Amino acid sequence: MSSRKVWLAVGLVSLVSTLLLLAGFGYAVRDLLAPGASTPFRTAEPEPETSPVPAEGYRIVALGDSLTKGTGDATGEGYVKQAAALIEEASGEQVEIINNLAIGGMRADQLAERLQADKSFARALTQANLILLSIGGNDLFQFARTETGSGAAAIEPELAAKRLEEGLGRLSDVVERIREVNPDAKLVYIGLYNPFYDIPELRGGSLAVQDWNREAYRILNEQGNAILVPTSDLFEETIAFHLSSDHFHPNHAGYGKIAERLVQSLVP
């Protein structure tokens, strides 16, 4: 082979080697600047383990009178905290009490005004998917005390019945305003009971209570997505065991009975 052919072969080999070297260098640079770009097929990485998406749970706002506040319960739990614990146990879902806005002595007309004027009430209600409400006991019994000018023992069933229509109109206002603020939350209304059932001359007040609860059920049914938790039967025969020393509000055990009934009505 002539020297000219030898040098030509050497030149071709050198050129090919140089091109391969440049190509390899180019791929190396691309891998540094854009990792994975030069690899058309990659083994799929395992998906990271994720926890199940938690259920919506229960976000509770409670409002109303001293019954929802828990007056008479030495532990301070009332029916609201006891119900929250029982709901969590029965449903297996997370339960959060966002706020308890109950005020002792509150009447339905006062609550309706507060819902209209107090923006903090509206803000709290918008966060809830479960609203607990007790109202009407002061409308039914407090007005009767005012008219007689006497204490609780002087309440007359006739005077309580006389206030039914006016008080129920206010209850309707309360429910409507709650629905204006939050139309989607489940509304749970705690029915009234007669705290003076063990006083023979005042036992007839239970008739006014029954009338109230019946009309309250109708009001709730018209709005929808609402339930009434009956409580009269929880106190009438065992009132001495379930009322506090003020003979008006439940004690801890009495609130526990309300909480149990509430959960039975709410959780499947």
C-alpha positions, 0 to 999 in steps of 0.5 A: 500500500502506498504511503498516500493511501496509508495517510488517507486511511489514518486521516479518515480514522482520525476524523471518525474518532473526532466526530464520535468524541464531539458527539459524546461531549455534546451528549454529556453537556446536554445531560448536565444542562437538561438531565433526562433529555437524552434518554427517550425511555425512562423507568417510571418512578414509584408514586409516593404513598399518600394518605386517604383524603379525609372526609369533610367531617363536622364543623359545628357552630352552636347558638341560642340561649342558655341551654346551648351555652350549657348553663347548669352543667358543673363540667361546662360541657353542656350538650354541645361538647358531649354531642361533638364527642359522641358524633366523632365516636359514632361517625368516625369523622373529625368534629370541630366546634368552631364557635359556641355563640349562645347567650344566657337568657336570649329570646328568639327576637333577640337572636334574630336581631343579633343575626341581622346586626352582628357580623361575627355571627354571620362569619361563624355560621358561614364556616359551619356544616352543622348548626346547633340551635336552642331558642324559645324557652325564654320566649315561652316561660320568661314572658309568663314570669314577666306578666305575673311579676313572680318567679319561676314557680309562679309561671302559669301555663295559660300565659305561656300558651298565650305567647306561642304565636308571637314566639313562634313567629320569632323562631321563624325569623331566626331560622330564615336568617340562619338560612340566608347566611348559610343555606347548606348546613344541617340545622339541628334544633333542640326541642323544648321541655317543661322544666316544671313538670314535677309541680302539679299546678304547672304540669299543664305547661307541657301542653304549650311545650308540645304545641311549640315543638309541633309548630317548630317542626313545621317551620324547620320542615318548610326550610329543609335540611333541618331536624328537631331533637325532641327532649320532653320525654327525657325530662318528664319522668326523671326530672329530679335526676336530670335538672340542675339546682336552678330547676330550669336547666339540665345538669351534666347527666341531663345534657348528656341525654340531649346529646345522645338523642341528638346523635341518634337523630343525626348519625345513621 
